């Protein structure tokens, strides 16, 4: 999960590699780091300045693919099965601070992260 260490400039280069150089500034100006990618989806891309729906769909899908997240949050129902553990782990890792930085996937799975 090397992307968790990405700076906002690393994220911007990744977005450019997806074919969207016009959105590099959207990610750098909003300080979107690798840890913050877990929160990037079609719901909040317009707040970053990305409003083309086709581009939003591609970027959101690419973020989910990069993070290894298989579920799509906008189509979830309470009747759906439990969420992907990788997605839940990354949500725990997304905040800044020593606690989030030190959390390992094994600790998360064991429940020793409380």
KOLGU-4560 file (N, C-alpha, C; in nm, 3 decimals, padded with zeros to 5 digits):
<recs>
<n_xx: 00.084 n_yy: -00.120 n_zz: 00.000 ca_xx: 00.000 ca_yy: 00.000 ca_zz: 00.000 c_xx: 00.087 c_yy: 00.125 c_zz: 00.000 mol: A seq: 1 type: UNK>
<n_xx: 00.180 n_yy: 00.124 n_zz: -00.093 ca_xx: 00.275 ca_yy: 00.235 ca_zz: -00.106 c_xx: 00.207 c_yy: 00.369 c_zz: -00.132 mol: A seq: 2 type: UNK>
<n_xx: 00.090 n_yy: 00.369 n_zz: -00.191 ca_xx: 00.020 ca_yy: 00.492 ca_zz: -00.225 c_xx: -00.017 c_yy: 00.572 c_zz: -00.100 mol: A seq: 3 type: UNK>
<n_xx: -00.024 n_yy: 00.507 n_zz: 00.016 ca_xx: -00.055 ca_yy: 00.578 ca_zz: 00.140 c_xx: 00.052 c_yy: 00.682 c_zz: 00.173 mol: A seq: 4 type: UNK>
<n_xx: 00.171 n_yy: 00.664 n_zz: 00.119 ca_xx: 00.282 ca_yy: 00.755 ca_zz: 00.144 c_xx: 00.293 c_yy: 00.866 c_zz: 00.040 mol: A seq: 5 type: UNK>
<n_xx: 00.204 n_yy: 00.865 n_zz: -00.060 ca_xx: 00.211 ca_yy: 00.964 ca_zz: -00.166 c_xx: 00.182 c_yy: 01.104 c_zz: -00.114 mol: A seq: 6 type: UNK>
<n_xx: 00.258 n_yy: 01.199 n_zz: -00.165 ca_xx: 00.229 ca_yy: 01.341 ca_zz: -00.140 c_xx: 00.120 c_yy: 01.385 c_zz: -00.237 mol: A seq: 7 type: UNK>
<n_xx: 00.072 n_yy: 01.507 n_zz: -00.221 ca_xx: -00.030 ca_yy: 01.557 ca_zz: -00.314 c_xx: 00.029 c_yy: 01.568 c_zz: -00.455 mol: A seq: 8 type: UNK>
<n_xx: 00.160 n_yy: 01.590 n_zz: -00.466 ca_xx: 00.223 ca_yy: 01.597 ca_zz: -00.598 c_xx: 00.231 c_yy: 01.457 c_zz: -00.661 mol: A seq: 9 type: UNK>
<n_xx: 00.253 n_yy: 01.354 n_zz: -00.579 ca_xx: 00.251 ca_yy: 01.217 ca_zz: -00.630 c_xx: 00.112 c_yy: 01.182 c_zz: -00.682 mol: A seq: 10 type: UNK>
<n_xx: 00.010 n_yy: 01.221 n_zz: -00.606 ca_xx: -00.128 ca_yy: 01.196 ca_zz: -00.647 c_xx: -00.157 c_yy: 01.269 c_zz: -00.778 mol: A seq: 11 type: UNK>
<n_xx: -00.111 n_yy: 01.393 n_zz: -00.789 ca_xx: -00.132 ca_yy: 01.470 ca_zz: -00.911 c_xx: -00.065 c_yy: 01.403 c_zz: -01.031 mol: A seq: 12 type: UNK>
<n_xx: 00.056 n_yy: 01.350 n_zz: -01.012 ca_xx: 00.123 ca_yy: 01.279 ca_zz: -01.121 c_xx: 00.045 c_yy: 01.153 c_zz: -01.160 mol: A seq: 13 type: UNK>
<n_xx: -00.011 n_yy: 01.086 n_zz: -01.060 ca_xx: -00.092 ca_yy: 00.966 ca_zz: -01.087 c_xx: -00.216 c_yy: 01.004 c_zz: -01.168 mol: A seq: 14 type: UNK>
<n_xx: -00.283 n_yy: 01.113 n_zz: -01.130 ca_xx: -00.401 ca_yy: 01.159 ca_zz: -01.204 c_xx: -00.362 c_yy: 01.195 c_zz: -01.347 mol: A seq: 15 type: UNK>
<n_xx: -00.247 n_yy: 01.257 n_zz: -01.363 ca_xx: -00.199 ca_yy: 01.289 ca_zz: -01.497 c_xx: -00.175 c_yy: 01.161 c_zz: -01.577 mol: A seq: 16 type: UNK>
<n_xx: -00.121 n_yy: 01.058 n_zz: -01.512 ca_xx: -00.095 ca_yy: 00.931 ca_zz: -01.582 c_xx: -00.223 c_yy: 00.862 c_zz: -01.625 mol: A seq: 17 type: UNK>
<n_xx: -00.335 n_yy: 00.897 n_zz: -01.561 ca_xx: -00.464 ca_yy: 00.843 ca_zz: -01.601 c_xx: -00.517 c_yy: 00.911 c_zz: -01.727 mol: A seq: 18 type: UNK>
<n_xx: -00.450 n_yy: 01.019 n_zz: -01.767 ca_xx: -00.494 ca_yy: 01.094 ca_zz: -01.885 c_xx: -00.567 c_yy: 01.222 c_zz: -01.852 mol: A seq: 19 type: UNK>
<n_xx: -00.548 n_yy: 01.272 n_zz: -01.729 ca_xx: -00.617 ca_yy: 01.393 ca_zz: -01.687 c_xx: -00.520 c_yy: 01.499 c_zz: -01.634 mol: A seq: 20 type: UNK>
<n_xx: -00.427 n_yy: 01.546 n_zz: -01.718 ca_xx: -00.332 ca_yy: 01.647 ca_zz: -01.671 c_xx: -00.401 c_yy: 01.777 c_zz: -01.628 mol: A seq: 21 type: UNK>
<n_xx: -00.518 n_yy: 01.803 n_zz: -01.683 ca_xx: -00.591 ca_yy: 01.925 ca_zz: -01.650 c_xx: -00.639 c_yy: 01.928 c_zz: -01.504 mol: A seq: 22 type: UNK>
<n_xx: -00.636 n_yy: 01.813 n_zz: -01.436 ca_xx: -00.685 ca_yy: 01.807 ca_zz: -01.298 c_xx: -00.573 c_yy: 01.800 c_zz: -01.194 mol: A seq: 23 type: UNK>
<n_xx: -00.447 n_yy: 01.808 n_zz: -01.238 ca_xx: -00.336 ca_yy: 01.802 ca_zz: -01.143 c_xx: -00.350 c_yy: 01.908 c_zz: -01.034 mol: A seq: 24 type: UNK>
<n_xx: -00.379 n_yy: 02.030 n_zz: -01.074 ca_xx: -00.391 ca_yy: 02.140 ca_zz: -00.978 c_xx: -00.507 c_yy: 02.118 c_zz: -00.881 mol: A seq: 25 type: UNK>
<n_xx: -00.612 n_yy: 02.052 n_zz: -00.926 ca_xx: -00.726 ca_yy: 02.024 ca_zz: -00.837 c_xx: -00.681 c_yy: 01.941 c_zz: -00.717 mol: A seq: 26 type: UNK>
<n_xx: -00.590 n_yy: 01.849 n_zz: -00.740 ca_xx: -00.543 ca_yy: 01.763 ca_zz: -00.632 c_xx: -00.435 c_yy: 01.829 c_zz: -00.548 mol: A seq: 27 type: UNK>
<n_xx: -00.346 n_yy: 01.905 n_zz: -00.612 ca_xx: -00.240 ca_yy: 01.970 ca_zz: -00.533 c_xx: -00.296 c_yy: 02.087 c_zz: -00.452 mol: A seq: 28 type: UNK>
<n_xx: -00.382 n_yy: 02.167 n_zz: -00.511 ca_xx: -00.438 ca_yy: 02.282 ca_zz: -00.439 c_xx: -00.527 c_yy: 02.239 c_zz: -00.323 mol: A seq: 29 type: UNK>
<n_xx: -00.588 n_yy: 02.122 n_zz: -00.334 ca_xx: -00.673 ca_yy: 02.071 ca_zz: -00.226 c_xx: -00.598 c_yy: 01.975 c_zz: -00.134 mol: A seq: 30 type: UNK>
<n_xx: -00.466 n_yy: 01.963 n_zz: -00.155 ca_xx: -00.378 ca_yy: 01.883 ca_zz: -00.069 c_xx: -00.425 c_yy: 01.739 c_zz: -00.054 mol: A seq: 31 type: UNK>
<n_xx: -00.466 n_yy: 01.679 n_zz: -00.165 ca_xx: -00.511 ca_yy: 01.539 ca_zz: -00.163 c_xx: -00.387 c_yy: 01.450 c_zz: -00.168 mol: A seq: 32 type: UNK>
<n_xx: -00.358 n_yy: 01.386 n_zz: -00.056 ca_xx: -00.245 ca_yy: 01.295 ca_zz: -00.046 c_xx: -00.294 c_yy: 01.152 c_zz: -00.069 mol: A seq: 33 type: UNK>
<n_xx: -00.201 n_yy: 01.059 n_zz: -00.070 ca_xx: -00.238 ca_yy: 00.919 ca_zz: -00.087 c_xx: -00.335 c_yy: 00.871 c_zz: 00.020 mol: A seq: 34 type: UNK>
<n_xx: -00.316 n_yy: 00.919 n_zz: 00.144 ca_xx: -00.407 ca_yy: 00.880 ca_zz: 00.253 c_xx: -00.547 c_yy: 00.934 c_zz: 00.231 mol: A seq: 35 type: UNK>
<n_xx: -00.558 n_yy: 01.046 n_zz: 00.164 ca_xx: -00.688 ca_yy: 01.108 ca_zz: 00.141 c_xx: -00.761 c_yy: 01.053 c_zz: 00.019 mol: A seq: 36 type: UNK>
<n_xx: -00.692 n_yy: 00.971 n_zz: -00.061 ca_xx: -00.758 ca_yy: 00.914 ca_zz: -00.180 c_xx: -00.879 c_yy: 00.828 c_zz: -00.144 mol: A seq: 37 type: UNK>
<n_xx: -00.881 n_yy: 00.769 n_zz: -00.025 ca_xx: -00.994 ca_yy: 00.686 ca_zz: 00.016 c_xx: -01.125 c_yy: 00.765 c_zz: 00.010 mol: A seq: 38 type: UNK>
<n_xx: -01.116 n_yy: 00.896 n_zz: 00.024 ca_xx: -01.236 ca_yy: 00.980 ca_zz: 00.026 c_xx: -01.273 c_yy: 01.038 c_zz: -00.111 mol: A seq: 39 type: UNK>
<n_xx: -01.191 n_yy: 01.008 n_zz: -00.211 ca_xx: -01.216 ca_yy: 01.064 ca_zz: -00.345 c_xx: -01.314 c_yy: 00.974 c_zz: -00.419 mol: A seq: 40 type: UNK>
<n_xx: -01.430 n_yy: 01.031 n_zz: -00.448 ca_xx: -01.532 ca_yy: 00.959 ca_zz: -00.525 c_xx: -01.618 c_yy: 01.061 c_zz: -00.598 mol: A seq: 41 type: UNK>
<n_xx: -01.717 n_yy: 01.014 n_zz: -00.670 ca_xx: -01.801 ca_yy: 01.105 ca_zz: -00.750 c_xx: -01.877 c_yy: 01.206 c_zz: -00.664 mol: A seq: 42 type: UNK>
<n_xx: -01.896 n_yy: 01.176 n_zz: -00.538 ca_xx: -01.968 ca_yy: 01.270 ca_zz: -00.452 c_xx: -01.886 c_yy: 01.394 c_zz: -00.420 mol: A seq: 43 type: UNK>
<n_xx: -01.753 n_yy: 01.379 n_zz: -00.405 ca_xx: -01.676 ca_yy: 01.495 ca_zz: -00.365 c_xx: -01.581 c_yy: 01.550 c_zz: -00.471 mol: A seq: 44 type: UNK>
<n_xx: -01.571 n_yy: 01.486 n_zz: -00.586 ca_xx: -01.485 ca_yy: 01.540 ca_zz: -00.692 c_xx: -01.528 c_yy: 01.681 c_zz: -00.737 mol: A seq: 45 type: UNK>
<n_xx: -01.657 n_yy: 01.713 n_zz: -00.743 ca_xx: -01.694 ca_yy: 01.851 ca_zz: -00.779 c_xx: -01.638 c_yy: 01.955 c_zz: -00.682 mol: A seq: 46 type: UNK>
<n_xx: -01.624 n_yy: 01.920 n_zz: -00.554 ca_xx: -01.565 ca_yy: 02.013 ca_zz: -00.457 c_xx: -01.417 c_yy: 02.037 c_zz: -00.485 mol: A seq: 47 type: UNK>
<n_xx: -01.353 n_yy: 01.942 n_zz: -00.555 ca_xx: -01.214 ca_yy: 01.959 ca_zz: -00.593 c_xx: -01.200 c_yy: 02.038 c_zz: -00.724 mol: A seq: 48 type: UNK>
<n_xx: -01.314 n_yy: 02.059 n_zz: -00.793 ca_xx: -01.313 ca_yy: 02.132 ca_zz: -00.918 c_xx: -01.329 c_yy: 02.045 c_zz: -01.041 mol: A seq: 49 type: UNK>
<n_xx: -01.364 n_yy: 01.919 n_zz: -01.020 ca_xx: -01.382 ca_yy: 01.825 ca_zz: -01.132 c_xx: -01.532 c_yy: 01.801 c_zz: -01.148 mol: A seq: 50 type: UNK>
<n_xx: -01.588 n_yy: 01.848 n_zz: -01.260 ca_xx: -01.733 ca_yy: 01.842 ca_zz: -01.276 c_xx: -01.778 c_yy: 01.763 c_zz: -01.398 mol: A seq: 51 type: UNK>
<n_xx: -01.687 n_yy: 01.725 n_zz: -01.486 ca_xx: -01.726 ca_yy: 01.644 ca_zz: -01.602 c_xx: -01.758 c_yy: 01.503 c_zz: -01.553 mol: A seq: 52 type: UNK>
<n_xx: -01.883 n_yy: 01.459 n_zz: -01.573 ca_xx: -01.927 ca_yy: 01.333 ca_zz: -01.514 c_xx: -01.849 c_yy: 01.213 c_zz: -01.566 mol: A seq: 53 type: UNK>
<n_xx: -01.817 n_yy: 01.212 n_zz: -01.694 ca_xx: -01.739 ca_yy: 01.099 ca_zz: -01.749 c_xx: -01.601 c_yy: 01.093 c_zz: -01.684 mol: A seq: 54 type: UNK>
<n_xx: -01.538 n_yy: 01.208 n_zz: -01.667 ca_xx: -01.407 ca_yy: 01.213 ca_zz: -01.602 c_xx: -01.418 c_yy: 01.170 c_zz: -01.456 mol: A seq: 55 type: UNK>
<n_xx: -01.524 n_yy: 01.214 n_zz: -01.389 ca_xx: -01.545 ca_yy: 01.177 ca_zz: -01.249 c_xx: -01.557 c_yy: 01.025 c_zz: -01.234 mol: A seq: 56 type: UNK>
<n_xx: -01.631 n_yy: 00.962 n_zz: -01.325 ca_xx: -01.648 ca_yy: 00.817 ca_zz: -01.318 c_xx: -01.517 c_yy: 00.744 c_zz: -01.337 mol: A seq: 57 type: UNK>
<n_xx: -01.435 n_yy: 00.789 n_zz: -01.432 ca_xx: -01.306 ca_yy: 00.725 ca_zz: -01.458 c_xx: -01.212 c_yy: 00.743 c_zz: -01.339 mol: A seq: 58 type: UNK>
<n_xx: -01.206 n_yy: 00.863 n_zz: -01.287 ca_xx: -01.116 ca_yy: 00.889 ca_zz: -01.174 c_xx: -01.161 c_yy: 00.810 c_zz: -01.052 mol: A seq: 59 type: UNK>
<n_xx: -01.290 n_yy: 00.809 n_zz: -01.023 ca_xx: -01.341 ca_yy: 00.733 ca_zz: -00.907 c_xx: -01.312 c_yy: 00.584 c_zz: -00.921 mol: A seq: 60 type: UNK>
<n_xx: -01.336 n_yy: 00.530 n_zz: -01.039 ca_xx: -01.310 ca_yy: 00.388 ca_zz: -01.062 c_xx: -01.160 c_yy: 00.358 c_zz: -01.049 mol: A seq: 61 type: UNK>
<n_xx: -01.076 n_yy: 00.449 n_zz: -01.096 ca_xx: -00.931 ca_yy: 00.431 ca_zz: -01.087 c_xx: -00.884 c_yy: 00.436 c_zz: -00.942 mol: A seq: 62 type: UNK>
<n_xx: -00.944 n_yy: 00.524 n_zz: -00.864 ca_xx: -00.910 ca_yy: 00.531 ca_zz: -00.721 c_xx: -00.948 c_yy: 00.400 c_zz: -00.653 mol: A seq: 63 type: UNK>
<n_xx: -01.068 n_yy: 00.351 n_zz: -00.679 ca_xx: -01.110 ca_yy: 00.224 ca_zz: -00.617 c_xx: -01.017 c_yy: 00.110 c_zz: -00.659 mol: A seq: 64 type: UNK>
<n_xx: -00.978 n_yy: 00.109 n_zz: -00.786 ca_xx: -00.888 ca_yy: 00.005 ca_zz: -00.835 c_xx: -00.751 c_yy: 00.015 c_zz: -00.766 mol: A seq: 65 type: UNK>
<n_xx: -00.698 n_yy: 00.136 n_zz: -00.756 ca_xx: -00.569 ca_yy: 00.158 ca_zz: -00.690 c_xx: -00.574 c_yy: 00.111 c_zz: -00.545 mol: A seq: 66 type: UNK>
<n_xx: -00.683 n_yy: 00.142 n_zz: -00.478 ca_xx: -00.695 ca_yy: 00.108 ca_zz: -00.337 c_xx: -00.737 c_yy: -00.037 c_zz: -00.314 mol: A seq: 67 type: UNK>
<n_xx: -00.776 n_yy: -00.105 n_zz: -00.421 ca_xx: -00.818 ca_yy: -00.244 ca_zz: -00.407 c_xx: -00.957 c_yy: -00.257 c_zz: -00.345 mol: A seq: 68 type: UNK>
<n_xx: -01.039 n_yy: -00.156 n_zz: -00.366 ca_xx: -01.174 ca_yy: -00.154 ca_zz: -00.310 c_xx: -01.271 c_yy: -00.205 c_zz: -00.416 mol: A seq: 69 type: UNK>
<n_xx: -01.349 n_yy: -00.304 n_zz: -00.380 ca_xx: -01.439 ca_yy: -00.363 ca_zz: -00.477 c_xx: -01.582 c_yy: -00.309 c_zz: -00.467 mol: A seq: 70 type: UNK>
<n_xx: -01.621 n_yy: -00.259 n_zz: -00.351 ca_xx: -01.759 ca_yy: -00.212 ca_zz: -00.338 c_xx: -01.773 c_yy: -00.071 c_zz: -00.391 mol: A seq: 71 type: UNK>
<n_xx: -01.893 n_yy: -00.037 n_zz: -00.434 ca_xx: -01.924 ca_yy: 00.096 ca_zz: -00.484 c_xx: -02.018 c_yy: 00.162 c_zz: -00.385 mol: A seq: 72 type: UNK>
<n_xx: -01.972 n_yy: 00.261 n_zz: -00.309 ca_xx: -02.049 ca_yy: 00.317 ca_zz: -00.198 c_xx: -02.181 c_yy: 00.381 c_zz: -00.236 mol: A seq: 73 type: UNK>
<n_xx: -02.195 n_yy: 00.432 n_zz: -00.360 ca_xx: -02.319 ca_yy: 00.501 ca_zz: -00.395 c_xx: -02.435 c_yy: 00.405 c_zz: -00.419 mol: A seq: 74 type: UNK>
<n_xx: -02.406 n_yy: 00.276 n_zz: -00.433 ca_xx: -02.515 ca_yy: 00.182 ca_zz: -00.459 c_xx: -02.541 c_yy: 00.088 c_zz: -00.342 mol: A seq: 75 type: UNK>
<n_xx: -02.489 n_yy: 00.121 n_zz: -00.226 ca_xx: -02.503 ca_yy: 00.034 ca_zz: -00.110 c_xx: -02.642 c_yy: 00.044 c_zz: -00.049 mol: A seq: 76 type: UNK>
<n_xx: -02.686 n_yy: -00.066 n_zz: 00.004 ca_xx: -02.813 ca_yy: -00.073 ca_zz: 00.075 c_xx: -02.785 c_yy: -00.140 c_zz: 00.209 mol: A seq: 77 type: UNK>
<n_xx: -02.872 n_yy: -00.119 n_zz: 00.307 ca_xx: -02.853 ca_yy: -00.185 ca_zz: 00.436 c_xx: -02.865 c_yy: -00.336 c_zz: 00.422 mol: A seq: 78 type: UNK>
<n_xx: -02.926 n_yy: -00.382 n_zz: 00.315 ca_xx: -02.940 ca_yy: -00.526 ca_zz: 00.291 c_xx: -02.815 c_yy: -00.587 c_zz: 00.228 mol: A seq: 79 type: UNK>
<n_xx: -02.720 n_yy: -00.501 n_zz: 00.185 ca_xx: -02.597 ca_yy: -00.551 ca_zz: 00.123 c_xx: -02.510 c_yy: -00.621 c_zz: 00.226 mol: A seq: 80 type: UNK>
<n_xx: -02.424 n_yy: -00.712 n_zz: 00.179 ca_xx: -02.330 ca_yy: -00.776 ca_zz: 00.270 c_xx: -02.230 c_yy: -00.675 c_zz: 00.326 mol: A seq: 81 type: UNK>
<n_xx: -02.154 n_yy: -00.717 n_zz: 00.426 ca_xx: -02.056 ca_yy: -00.629 ca_zz: 00.488 c_xx: -01.961 c_yy: -00.571 c_zz: 00.384 mol: A seq: 82 type: UNK>
<n_xx: -01.907 n_yy: -00.455 n_zz: 00.416 ca_xx: -01.815 ca_yy: -00.386 ca_zz: 00.325 c_xx: -01.681 c_yy: -00.456 c_zz: 00.317 mol: A seq: 83 type: UNK>
<n_xx: -01.612 n_yy: -00.431 n_zz: 00.212 ca_xx: -01.478 ca_yy: -00.481 ca_zz: 00.185 c_xx: -01.384 c_yy: -00.441 c_zz: 00.299 mol: A seq: 84 type: UNK>
<n_xx: -01.308 n_yy: -00.537 n_zz: 00.354 ca_xx: -01.220 ca_yy: -00.508 ca_zz: 00.467 c_xx: -01.107 c_yy: -00.413 c_zz: 00.429 mol: A seq: 85 type: UNK>
<n_xx: -01.061 n_yy: -00.419 n_zz: 00.305 ca_xx: -00.956 ca_yy: -00.326 ca_zz: 00.263 c_xx: -01.009 c_yy: -00.183 c_zz: 00.268 mol: A seq: 86 type: UNK>
<n_xx: -01.130 n_yy: -00.161 n_zz: 00.223 ca_xx: -01.190 ca_yy: -00.027 ca_zz: 00.227 c_xx: -01.204 c_yy: 00.021 c_zz: 00.370 mol: A seq: 87 type: UNK>
<n_xx: -01.248 n_yy: -00.064 n_zz: 00.458 ca_xx: -01.262 ca_yy: -00.026 ca_zz: 00.598 c_xx: -01.126 c_yy: 00.006 c_zz: 00.661 mol: A seq: 88 type: UNK>
<n_xx: -01.025 n_yy: -00.074 n_zz: 00.629 ca_xx: -00.891 ca_yy: -00.050 ca_zz: 00.680 c_xx: -00.839 c_yy: 00.085 c_zz: 00.631 mol: A seq: 89 type: UNK>
<n_xx: -00.855 n_yy: 00.113 n_zz: 00.503 ca_xx: -00.806 ca_yy: 00.239 ca_zz: 00.448 c_xx: -00.877 c_yy: 00.359 c_zz: 00.507 mol: A seq: 90 type: UNK>
<n_xx: -01.003 n_yy: 00.344 n_zz: 00.542 ca_xx: -01.074 ca_yy: 00.453 ca_zz: 00.609 c_xx: -01.010 c_yy: 00.481 c_zz: 00.744 mol: A seq: 91 type: UNK>
<n_xx: -00.966 n_yy: 00.377 n_zz: 00.814 ca_xx: -00.898 ca_yy: 00.395 ca_zz: 00.942 c_xx: -00.761 c_yy: 00.459 c_zz: 00.923 mol: A seq: 92 type: UNK>
<n_xx: -00.695 n_yy: 00.432 n_zz: 00.809 ca_xx: -00.563 ca_yy: 00.486 ca_zz: 00.782 c_xx: -00.567 c_yy: 00.628 c_zz: 00.726 mol: A seq: 93 type: UNK>
<n_xx: -00.682 n_yy: 00.674 n_zz: 00.679 ca_xx: -00.688 ca_yy: 00.802 ca_zz: 00.609 c_xx: -00.662 c_yy: 00.924 c_zz: 00.697 mol: A seq: 94 type: UNK>
<n_xx: -00.698 n_yy: 00.923 n_zz: 00.826 ca_xx: -00.666 ca_yy: 01.042 ca_zz: 00.905 c_xx: -00.515 c_yy: 01.057 c_zz: 00.924 mol: A seq: 95 type: UNK>
<n_xx: -00.473 n_yy: 01.177 n_zz: 00.956 ca_xx: -00.333 ca_yy: 01.197 ca_zz: 00.988 c_xx: -00.312 c_yy: 01.174 c_zz: 01.137 mol: A seq: 96 type: UNK>
<n_xx: -00.191 n_yy: 01.146 n_zz: 01.173 ca_xx: -00.159 ca_yy: 01.127 ca_zz: 01.314 c_xx: -00.092 c_yy: 00.994 c_zz: 01.340 mol: A seq: 97 type: UNK>
<n_xx: -00.029 n_yy: 00.985 n_zz: 01.456 ca_xx: 00.048 ca_yy: 00.867 ca_zz: 01.492 c_xx: -00.035 c_yy: 00.740 c_zz: 01.497 mol: A seq: 98 type: UNK>
<n_xx: -00.155 n_yy: 00.748 n_zz: 01.551 ca_xx: -00.240 ca_yy: 00.629 ca_zz: 01.563 c_xx: -00.270 c_yy: 00.567 c_zz: 01.426 mol: A seq: 99 type: UNK>
<n_xx: -00.311 n_yy: 00.651 n_zz: 01.332 ca_xx: -00.342 ca_yy: 00.601 ca_zz: 01.197 c_xx: -00.216 c_yy: 00.555 c_zz: 01.126 mol: A seq: 100 type: UNK>
<n_xx: -00.107 n_yy: 00.629 n_zz: 01.143 ca_xx: 00.018 ca_yy: 00.593 ca_zz: 01.076 c_xx: 00.070 c_yy: 00.457 c_zz: 01.122 mol: A seq: 101 type: UNK>
<n_xx: 00.052 n_yy: 00.426 n_zz: 01.249 ca_xx: 00.106 ca_yy: 00.302 ca_zz: 01.306 c_xx: 00.016 c_yy: 00.180 c_zz: 01.290 mol: A seq: 102 type: UNK>
<n_xx: -00.108 n_yy: 00.202 n_zz: 01.251 ca_xx: -00.202 ca_yy: 00.091 ca_zz: 01.235 c_xx: -00.160 c_yy: -00.001 c_zz: 01.122 mol: A seq: 103 type: UNK>
<n_xx: -00.151 n_yy: -00.129 n_zz: 01.149 ca_xx: -00.120 ca_yy: -00.226 ca_zz: 01.044 c_xx: -00.248 c_yy: -00.300 c_zz: 01.006 mol: A seq: 104 type: UNK>
<n_xx: -00.245 n_yy: -00.363 n_zz: 00.891 ca_xx: -00.361 ca_yy: -00.437 ca_zz: 00.844 c_xx: -00.390 c_yy: -00.555 c_zz: 00.937 mol: A seq: 105 type: UNK>
<n_xx: -00.285 n_yy: -00.620 n_zz: 00.987 ca_xx: -00.303 ca_yy: -00.732 ca_zz: 01.079 c_xx: -00.371 c_yy: -00.685 c_zz: 01.208 mol: A seq: 106 type: UNK>
<n_xx: -00.327 n_yy: -00.571 n_zz: 01.262 ca_xx: -00.392 ca_yy: -00.516 ca_zz: 01.382 c_xx: -00.539 c_yy: -00.485 c_zz: 01.354 mol: A seq: 107 type: UNK>
<n_xx: -00.564 n_yy: -00.429 n_zz: 01.238 ca_xx: -00.702 ca_yy: -00.397 ca_zz: 01.202 c_xx: -00.788 c_yy: -00.523 c_zz: 01.198 mol: A seq: 108 type: UNK>
<n_xx: -00.736 n_yy: -00.627 n_zz: 01.133 ca_xx: -00.811 ca_yy: -00.753 ca_zz: 01.123 c_xx: -00.830 c_yy: -00.820 c_zz: 01.259 mol: A seq: 109 type: UNK>
<n_xx: -00.729 n_yy: -00.808 n_zz: 01.346 ca_xx: -00.737 ca_yy: -00.867 ca_zz: 01.479 c_xx: -00.827 c_yy: -00.788 c_zz: 01.573 mol: A seq: 110 type: UNK>
<n_xx: -00.857 n_yy: -00.664 n_zz: 01.535 ca_xx: -00.939 ca_yy: -00.580 ca_zz: 01.622 c_xx: -00.859 c_yy: -00.516 c_zz: 01.733 mol: A seq: 111 type: UNK>
<n_xx: -00.727 n_yy: -00.513 n_zz: 01.722 ca_xx: -00.642 ca_yy: -00.457 ca_zz: 01.827 c_xx: -00.612 c_yy: -00.309 c_zz: 01.804 mol: A seq: 112 type: UNK>
<n_xx: -00.688 n_yy: -00.246 n_zz: 01.718 ca_xx: -00.664 ca_yy: -00.105 ca_zz: 01.683 c_xx: -00.743 c_yy: -00.008 c_zz: 01.768 mol: A seq: 113 type: UNK>
<n_xx: -00.823 n_yy: -00.054 n_zz: 01.857 ca_xx: -00.910 ca_yy: 00.034 ca_zz: 01.933 c_xx: -00.836 c_yy: 00.127 c_zz: 02.024 mol: A seq: 114 type: UNK>
</recs>
